[in-house]
Amino acid sequence: MRTAFLRRFLQIIPVLILISIVTFSLTRLSGDPTTLLLPLDATEEQRDNLREQLGLNEPVHIQYLTFVGGVLQGDFGESFRYRQPALEIVMERVPATLELAAASLALALLIGLPAGVISAMRHGTITDGAVQFGAFIGQAMPPFYTGLLLLVFLGINVDWIPTGGREPGSLRHLLLPALTLAPFMIAIIARFTRSSVLDVMSRDYVRTARSKGISEMRVMTQHVLRNALIPVVTVIGLQVGALLGGAVITEVVFGWPGIGRLAVTSVLQRDFPVVQAVVMLTAVVFVFVNLIVDLLYTWMDPRIDLYEGTKS
């Protein structure tokens, strides 16, 4: 298992290299940052001097190697706009994004998992149909639309719910952004859980357990859920990565000071170091979350080969 883990870990390296190349290239293609950093009447000489200060006059491959060398030392460069270390600026926003992601994921798990299990156990009933319909609605409504509806019906009509901003430790400020992100995840988790539970419930060993007179609750907890949750763990892992990097619109709509909103602002300002720091940090979190999911596979079912992804 140790060798398989090392192989899977080494697979992360080319992925991160490719992401760094794409990110670096796209930021350079977005335009010349000096047009936003200097007044409109700035001379070409002033622009050249600023490009020299920012290291943008170097050949592109030299700029990339300098960027990679800095990243390996934990240095993403200095923000063009704020004149502070880019990583420091990003890390100041991470707690807000983690808070929002944790709240949204907690809601999704608390509602999505039980809903999926109940739907599978009540297969073909009105309850099953209601869960499936709710999941369909949850997936059909994009987060930005959900957020706008919540702003109209709750933020405006309920005085005690703030419509924007963040106050550390305040659940009132967290409520609307978390409710905006949660429905889509609830729908995905509920549907995958239902499908997986139904599949496991049809297996021979489950029917054998029932024929022995084992209670339905014990069959579900000891034989069905542990095996059914393996594919669900994959979905949850992907959603964690998506939450950390994809809550951009929600953070913008609600003025939530997370890394998503910072990324949008930095792209508009062509603040290359900050954009690169946000993307690389998100990519690292995403690939390591997937590595943790792989480890959870082997814990939940030791027959799964960590490297091949198959049962032995």
C-alpha positions in Angstrom: 0.0 0.0 0.0 2.9 2.4 0.8 4.2 2.0 -2.8 0.8 2.6 -4.3 0.4 5.7 -2.1 3.7 7.0 -3.3 2.8 6.4 -6.9 -0.5 8.2 -6.5 1.3 11.1 -4.7 3.8 11.4 -7.5 0.9 11.7 -10.0 0.1 15.0 -8.3 3.3 16.6 -9.5 2.6 16.7 -13.3 -0.9 17.9 -12.6 0.3 20.9 -10.6 3.0 21.6 -13.2 0.3 21.7 -16.0 -1.9 23.9 -13.8 0.9 26.3 -13.2 1.7 26.6 -16.9 -2.0 27.2 -17.8 -2.5 29.7 -15.1 0.7 31.6 -15.9 -0.1 31.7 -19.6 -3.7 32.9 -19.2 -2.7 35.7 -16.8 -0.2 37.0 -19.3 -2.7 36.8 -22.1 -5.2 38.8 -20.1 -3.5 42.1 -21.0 -0.9 44.6 -19.8 -1.4 45.4 -16.1 0.4 48.8 -16.4 -2.7 50.1 -18.3 -4.6 49.8 -15.0 -1.8 50.6 -12.6 -0.9 53.9 -14.2 -3.0 56.9 -15.1 -4.4 57.1 -18.6 -2.0 59.9 -19.6 1.1 57.9 -18.5 3.9 58.0 -21.0 5.4 54.9 -22.6 8.6 55.4 -20.7 6.7 55.3 -17.4 5.0 52.1 -18.6 8.4 50.5 -19.5 9.8 51.5 -16.1 6.9 49.9 -14.3 7.1 46.8 -16.4 10.8 46.6 -15.5 10.0 46.9 -11.8 7.4 44.2 -12.0 9.6 41.9 -14.0 7.4 41.9 -17.0 10.1 42.8 -19.5 11.9 39.5 -19.1 11.3 36.7 -21.7 8.2 34.7 -20.9 10.1 31.5 -20.1 12.3 33.4 -17.7 9.3 34.9 -16.0 7.8 31.4 -15.7 10.9 29.8 -14.2 11.1 32.7 -11.7 7.5 32.1 -10.8 8.1 28.4 -10.3 11.3 29.0 -8.3 9.4 31.3 -6.0 6.5 28.9 -5.6 8.8 26.2 -4.5 10.0 28.5 -1.7 6.4 29.5 -0.8 6.8 32.9 -2.5 4.2 33.9 -5.1 5.6 37.4 -5.6 4.3 40.7 -4.6 0.8 41.9 -5.5 0.9 44.6 -8.2 -2.1 46.4 -6.6 -1.5 46.0 -2.9 2.3 45.9 -2.8 2.2 43.0 -0.3 3.2 39.4 -0.6 0.5 37.7 -2.8 0.3 34.6 -0.6 -0.2 36.7 2.5 -3.1 38.4 0.9 -4.7 35.1 -0.1 -4.2 33.5 3.3 -6.0 36.4 4.9 -9.1 35.4 2.8 -8.9 31.7 3.4 -10.7 31.6 6.8 -13.8 33.2 5.2 -13.9 30.7 2.4 -13.3 27.7 4.7 -16.1 29.0 7.0 -18.5 29.2 4.1 -17.4 25.8 2.6 -17.7 24.1 6.0 -21.2 25.4 6.7 -22.5 24.6 3.2 -21.0 21.1 3.3 -22.4 20.4 6.8 -25.9 21.4 5.5 -25.4 19.2 2.4 -24.4 16.1 4.5 -27.0 16.6 7.2 -29.8 16.7 4.5 -28.5 15.0 1.5 -27.3 11.7 3.0 -30.5 10.9 5.1 -32.6 12.0 2.1 -30.8 9.6 -0.2 -31.0 6.7 2.2 -34.7 7.3 2.9 -35.5 7.6 -0.8 -33.8 4.3 -1.5 -35.6 2.5 1.4 -38.9 4.0 0.2 -38.2 3.2 -3.4 -41.2 3.7 -5.6 -43.3 5.5 -3.0 -44.4 9.2 -2.8 -41.5 9.9 -0.4 -39.0 8.6 -3.0 -40.7 10.7 -5.7 -40.6 13.8 -3.5 -36.9 13.4 -2.8 -36.1 12.9 -6.5 -38.2 15.9 -7.4 -36.4 18.0 -4.8 -33.0 16.8 -6.0 -34.0 17.7 -9.6 -35.0 21.2 -8.5 -31.8 21.6 -6.5 -29.6 20.7 -9.4 -31.6 22.7 -11.9 -31.2 26.0 -10.0 -27.8 27.6 -10.4 -26.3 29.1 -7.1 -26.4 32.7 -8.4 -30.2 32.4 -9.0 -30.8 30.7 -5.7 -28.8 33.5 -4.0 -30.9 36.2 -5.7 -34.1 34.5 -4.6 -32.9 34.3 -1.0 -31.9 38.0 -1.1 -35.4 39.0 -2.3 -37.5 36.7 0.0 -35.3 36.5 3.1 -32.7 39.3 3.0 -35.1 42.1 2.2 -38.2 40.8 4.1 -36.4 39.5 7.2 -34.7 42.3 9.0 -32.3 40.2 11.2 -30.7 38.5 8.2 -27.8 40.5 6.7 -27.7 40.7 2.9 -23.9 41.0 2.6 -20.5 41.1 4.3 -19.0 38.9 7.0 -18.7 39.1 10.7 -16.4 36.4 12.2 -18.4 34.1 14.3 -21.8 35.4 13.2 -24.2 32.8 11.9 -26.5 35.6 10.7 -24.0 36.7 8.0 -23.3 33.1 7.1 -26.9 32.0 6.7 -27.7 33.3 3.2 -24.4 32.4 1.5 -24.5 28.8 3.0 -28.1 28.3 1.9 -27.1 29.5 -1.6 -24.4 26.9 -2.0 -26.0 24.0 -0.2 -29.0 23.1 -2.4 -26.9 22.0 -5.4 -24.7 19.8 -3.2 -27.7 18.4 -1.3 -29.2 17.3 -4.7 -26.0 15.6 -5.9 -25.3 13.8 -2.6 -29.0 12.7 -2.3 -29.1 11.3 -5.8 -25.8 9.5 -5.6 -26.6 8.1 -2.1 -30.0 6.8 -3.4 -28.5 5.2 -6.4 -25.7 3.6 -4.5 -27.9 2.3 -1.7 -30.4 0.8 -4.2 -27.5 -1.0 -5.9 -26.1 -2.4 -2.7 -29.6 -3.5 -1.5 -29.9 -5.7 -4.6 -26.7 -7.6 -3.8 -26.8 -11.3 -2.8 -25.1 -10.8 0.6 -27.8 -8.3 1.6 -30.6 -10.7 0.7 -28.8 -13.4 2.6 -28.5 -11.2 5.7 -32.3 -10.6 5.5 -33.1 -14.3 5.1 -31.2 -14.9 8.3 -33.7 -12.8 10.2 -31.3 -9.8 10.8 -33.2 -6.6 11.6 -33.6 -4.1 8.8 -31.7 -1.5 10.8 -28.8 -3.8 11.3 -28.8 -4.8 7.6 -28.7 -1.1 6.6 -25.9 -0.1 9.0 -23.6 -3.1 8.8 -24.1 -4.3 5.3 -25.6 -1.6 3.1 -24.4 1.8 4.2 -20.7 1.0 4.6 -20.5 -0.3 1.0 -22.9 2.2 -0.5 -21.0 5.2 0.9 -17.8 4.4 -1.1 -18.9 6.1 -4.3 -20.6 8.8 -2.3 -17.3 9.7 -0.7 -16.0 10.5 -4.2 -18.8 12.9 -4.8 -18.3 14.6 -1.4 -14.5 14.9 -2.1 -15.1 16.6 -5.4 -17.7 18.9 -3.9 -15.2 20.0 -1.2 -12.7 21.0 -3.9 -15.4 22.7 -5.9 -16.6 24.6 -2.8 -13.1 26.0 -2.1 -12.5 27.1 -5.6 -16.0 27.5 -7.1 -17.9 29.7 -4.6 -16.9 32.7 -6.7 -20.4 34.0 -7.7 -21.8 33.4 -4.2 -19.0 35.4 -2.6 -19.5 38.2 -5.1 -23.3 38.3 -4.7 -23.1 38.5 -0.9 -19.9 40.5 -0.6 -18.3 37.6 1.2 -14.5 38.3 1.6 -13.2 34.9 0.5 -10.6 33.8 -2.0 -13.3 33.6 -4.8 -14.2 37.2 -4.6 -10.5 38.1 -4.3 -9.8 36.1 -7.5 -12.5 38.0 -9.4 -11.1 41.4 -8.2 -7.5 40.4 -9.0 -8.4 39.2 -12.5 -10.2 42.5 -13.3 -7.1 44.4 -11.9 -4.7 42.0 -13.7 -2.9 41.4 -10.5 -1.0 38.4 -11.8 0.7 37.2 -8.5 -2.6 37.2 -6.6 -4.4 35.3 -9.3 -1.6 32.7 -9.6 -1.6 32.3 -5.8 -5.3 31.7 -5.6 -5.4 29.2 -8.4 -2.4 27.2 -7.3 -3.6 27.1 -3.7 -7.0 25.9 -4.8 -5.4 23.3 -7.1 -3.2 22.0 -4.3 -6.2 21.6 -2.0 -8.3 19.9 -4.7 -5.7 17.3 -5.6 -4.9 16.5 -1.9 -8.6 16.2 -1.1 -8.8 13.6 -3.9 -5.8 11.8 -2.4 -7.5 11.7 1.0 -10.6 10.3 -0.8 -8.4 7.5 -2.2 -7.1 6.7 1.3 -10.7 6.6 2.6 -11.5 4.1 -0.1 -8.9 1.6 1.3 -10.1 2.2 4.8 -13.8 1.6 3.9 -13.0 -1.4 1.7 -9.4 -2.9 2.0 -10.0 -4.9 -1.2 -9.7 -1.7 -3.3 -6.2 -1.3 -4.7 -5.1 2.3 -4.2 -3.2 2.6 -7.4 -5.3 0.6 -9.8 -8.6 1.7 -8.3 -10.0 -1.9 -8.5 -10.9 -4.5 -6.0 -8.4 -7.3 -5.5 
